[in-house]
Amino acid sequence: MKQTHDYLGSSDDPKNALKGQVLMLQLKGAGYAAAFCLAIVLGILAIAWIGRALPEASRDTQDPTPYSFDLTVETAQVV
Protein backbone atom coordinates (compact mmCIF):
# COMPACT_ATOMS: atom_id res chain seq x y z
CA MET A 1 0.00 0.00 0.00
CA LYS A 2 1.56 3.24 -1.14
CA GLN A 3 1.03 6.25 1.06
CA THR A 4 1.42 9.63 -0.55
CA HIS A 5 1.62 12.64 1.69
CA ASP A 6 0.81 15.90 -0.02
CA TYR A 7 2.27 18.28 2.55
CA LEU A 8 2.24 21.27 0.22
CA GLY A 9 -1.25 20.77 -1.20
CA SER A 10 -0.06 20.90 -4.80
CA SER A 11 -1.26 17.57 -6.15
CA ASP A 12 -3.16 19.18 -9.03
CA ASP A 13 -0.20 21.14 -10.47
CA PRO A 14 2.90 19.05 -11.30
CA LYS A 15 5.12 22.15 -11.56
CA ASN A 16 4.26 23.25 -8.03
CA ALA A 17 4.65 19.68 -6.79
CA LEU A 18 8.19 19.54 -8.23
CA LYS A 19 9.06 22.89 -6.65
CA GLY A 20 7.75 21.66 -3.32
CA GLN A 21 9.73 18.43 -3.52
CA VAL A 22 12.92 20.32 -4.36
CA LEU A 23 12.29 22.71 -1.46
CA MET A 24 11.75 19.81 0.95
CA LEU A 25 14.95 18.12 -0.23
CA GLN A 26 16.89 21.36 0.22
CA LEU A 27 15.53 21.79 3.74
CA LYS A 28 16.37 18.17 4.55
CA GLY A 29 19.95 18.67 3.30
CA ALA A 30 20.26 21.89 5.30
CA GLY A 31 19.13 20.01 8.39
CA TYR A 32 21.73 17.30 7.84
CA ALA A 33 24.44 19.95 7.33
CA ALA A 34 23.39 21.76 10.50
CA ALA A 35 23.50 18.51 12.49
CA PHE A 36 26.96 17.69 11.10
CA CYS A 37 28.34 21.15 11.91
CA LEU A 38 26.80 21.05 15.38
CA ALA A 39 28.44 17.67 16.03
CA ILE A 40 31.84 19.07 15.01
CA VAL A 41 31.42 22.15 17.21
CA LEU A 42 30.36 20.02 20.17
CA GLY A 43 33.40 17.77 19.64
CA ILE A 44 35.75 20.76 19.61
CA LEU A 45 34.10 22.18 22.73
CA ALA A 46 34.45 18.82 24.51
CA ILE A 47 38.17 18.68 23.69
CA ALA A 48 38.60 22.28 24.90
CA TRP A 49 36.73 21.48 28.12
CA ILE A 50 38.96 18.47 28.77
CA GLY A 51 42.02 20.66 28.15
CA ARG A 52 40.84 23.22 30.68
CA ALA A 53 40.05 20.49 33.21
CA LEU A 54 43.71 19.43 33.28
CA PRO A 55 45.83 20.84 36.10
CA GLU A 56 48.00 23.90 35.46
CA ALA A 57 51.20 21.94 36.09
CA SER A 58 50.49 19.64 33.15
CA ARG A 59 50.63 22.59 30.75
CA ASP A 60 54.16 23.56 31.78
CA THR A 61 55.81 20.14 31.61
CA GLN A 62 58.29 19.12 28.95
CA ASP A 63 57.31 17.10 25.92
CA PRO A 64 57.45 13.36 26.72
CA THR A 65 59.09 12.67 23.35
CA PRO A 66 61.50 15.57 22.83
CA TYR A 67 63.20 14.04 19.79
CA SER A 68 60.04 13.23 17.87
CA PHE A 69 60.29 16.50 15.96
CA ASP A 70 63.93 15.94 14.90
CA LEU A 71 63.80 15.55 11.12
CA THR A 72 67.47 15.73 10.22
CA VAL A 73 68.51 13.75 7.18
CA GLU A 74 71.78 11.87 7.38
CA THR A 75 73.71 11.89 4.15
CA ALA A 76 75.50 8.77 2.99
CA GLN A 77 79.18 9.10 2.16
CA VAL A 78 80.72 7.07 -0.63
CA VAL A 79 84.09 5.58 0.34
N, C-alpha and C positions, 0 to 999 in steps of 0.2 A: 504494500500500500504506500503510495507516494504522497507525501505531505508537502504541499507548497504553501509557504508563508509569504503573503504579499504585505510586507511591512510598510511599503511606501504607497500602497493603494494605486498602483499604476499598471494594473493587469490589462487594461484595454489599449494602452499605447505602448508598442514595443520599444520605441525610442526612449520614452521616459523610464521604462523598466530597465533598459540597458544602462542609462545614466545612474539610476538608483543602485544597480548592482555594482557598478564601478565605484560609486561613492562608498558603499558599504565595504568593499574590498580595500579601499584606501584607508578608511577608518580602522579596519581590522589590522592592517599593516602598521599604521601609526601606533596602535595600541601595543602591538608586539615590540616595536622599536622603543617605545616608552618603557615597557617592562624590562627590556634588555639593558637600556641605559640606567635605569633605576637599580638593577642588580649590580652593575659595575660600580656605581657610586656607593652603594651600600658595602660592597667588598672593600673599596678603598677606605671608606670610613672605619670599617672594622679593623683593617690593618693599622690605620692611624691610631685608633683607640688602644690597640694592643701595644703599640710603640710608646704611647704616653703612660701606659700602666706599668711599664718597666721602671725599675729604680734608676735614680740619677747616676749612680756609680757605674751602671752598665753602659752608659753612653760615653763615658770617658776612658774606658779600658782600651787596651791595644787590640789590634786585629789578631784573631787566633791563628791565622795563616798569613804571616807577614810577607812571605816570598811568593804568594800566589799571583801577584801582579807583575813579577819579574819576567819580562818577555825578551831577554837578551838572546841574540842568535849567535851561536858559536860557529866560527868559520873553520872549515877543514883546511889543513895545510898539507900540500903535496911534498913528499920527501924525495 
